Amino acid sequence: MRVLRNARLVDGRSVDLRLDDSSGTIAEVTAAGSTAITDGAEVDDLDGWLLLPAMAEPHAHLDKALTADEVPNPKGDLMGAIEAWFAAAEKGRLSYERTVERATQAFEMLLVHGVTAVRTHINVTADIGIVSVLAVQEAARAMEGLIDFQMVALTGWPMTGPDSADNIRALEEAVEAGVDLVGGCPNLQDDPRAHISDVLALATSAGIDIDLHTDETLDPSVLTLRELARQVSDKGFDGLVAASHCVSLGMQPPDVQAAVAAEVAAAGISVITLPQTNLFLQGRDDPVATPRGLTAINPLLDAGAVVAAGADNVQDPFNLVGRSDPLETAALMVMAGHRLPDDAFDMVANVSRRVMGLAPVNFEPGDPADMVAIDAPSLRGAVADAPMSRRVYRRGRLVASADQQTRVHRP
């Protein structure tokens, strides 16, 4: 049993929390100073720090993380990043051992920032096979008990037509190796409709979920999101489905945005917008009124769709920077996505947990004891300053901590 004393919730209440580490849930929430301390209980005095739901990263690429110096992308756009990555793989620059090392470091960076659940896409192609899946699985074993973990098999192309057999075989091997979701990029396939149908069939057969890179382009003529929504509805797929990016939806006229958003909501598809990487990659050919590369957030929310936010790539050819801190993502959702700070934080915390099939944290008895304490005056202040004085709890256990010290040296 662990007791957190003198925590401050977003609504201003000062509380104590009793955590049941055997069930990993919150057992009791009471006014600060009112919780009796039983023998053997571990007590953490949070000294008025703000207590928030633990954050989740719904879209990462841990097999690629931290390769920006090893795999340069001089073009700076999406196809330049893809070309740079596959060229590095062909030249043998991406060893199994280095992938394990980098993925472990990326896990730790997420954890110390307050992330207790991460979903990562991992390349699965005819050339690479499932070696990256196995490497990230090894890294995940080093994080066992510290962070929840989901793997998406990110397929290459072609996945349809006569030349697709080897890529399909690699995907089947990834499913056998234990990936949690089927992924892919329908708009990059010769036959997007057939690819979506194949993904739904495989996910149904394997009993796993789906998360597709969908319409990661500013080209308004590309809109496979609508096809995905219609096939999910028509086939009655009952697993979780997420569509990541959905950039081209933001380039549609308002009536099309509203109509597609309604179909997405009706199909139960969650949308994951990814500001860091799409701000970096998209719009390089549009020097005037450069698009932001985000999806149509307001129409999706107005239609009742679930919209989360993730960081996508971190310090690799797809995004040269990034801190593995969802508070950075939330800040970008405020600045580039025009969300209020409370909504932006929810998109990287409880909404992302919902997209991943995890229960939310509302600081009520029975909720998961996944939370982060942060030395910030308010939620807005936490998003704005992202202070690194933090305590991270997963299932009632302290799993990471960081302390920030600053000093002004006046003469």
Protein Blocks (a to p, Z undefined) as FASTA:
>chain_A
ZZdehiacfkopacdddddfknopafbdcdehiaccdehiacddeehpacddddddfbdc
fklgoplmmmccfkopaklmmmmmmmmmmnopacfklmmmmmmmmmmmmmmnopabdcdd
ddddfklmmmlmmmmmmmmmmmgokaccdddddddddfedjklmmmmmmmmmmmmnopab
dcdjfklpmblmlmmmmmmmmmmmnopacdddehiafbfkbcfklmmmmmmmmnopabdc
ddehjlmmmmpcfklmmmmmmmmmmnopacdddfklmmmmgoklmmghpaehiacfklmm
mnopacdddekiahiakbmgdjhiaklmmmmmmmmnopafklmmmmmmmmmmmmnopacd
ehighiacbdcddddfbfklmmmnopabdcddeehiafbdcddddddddZZ
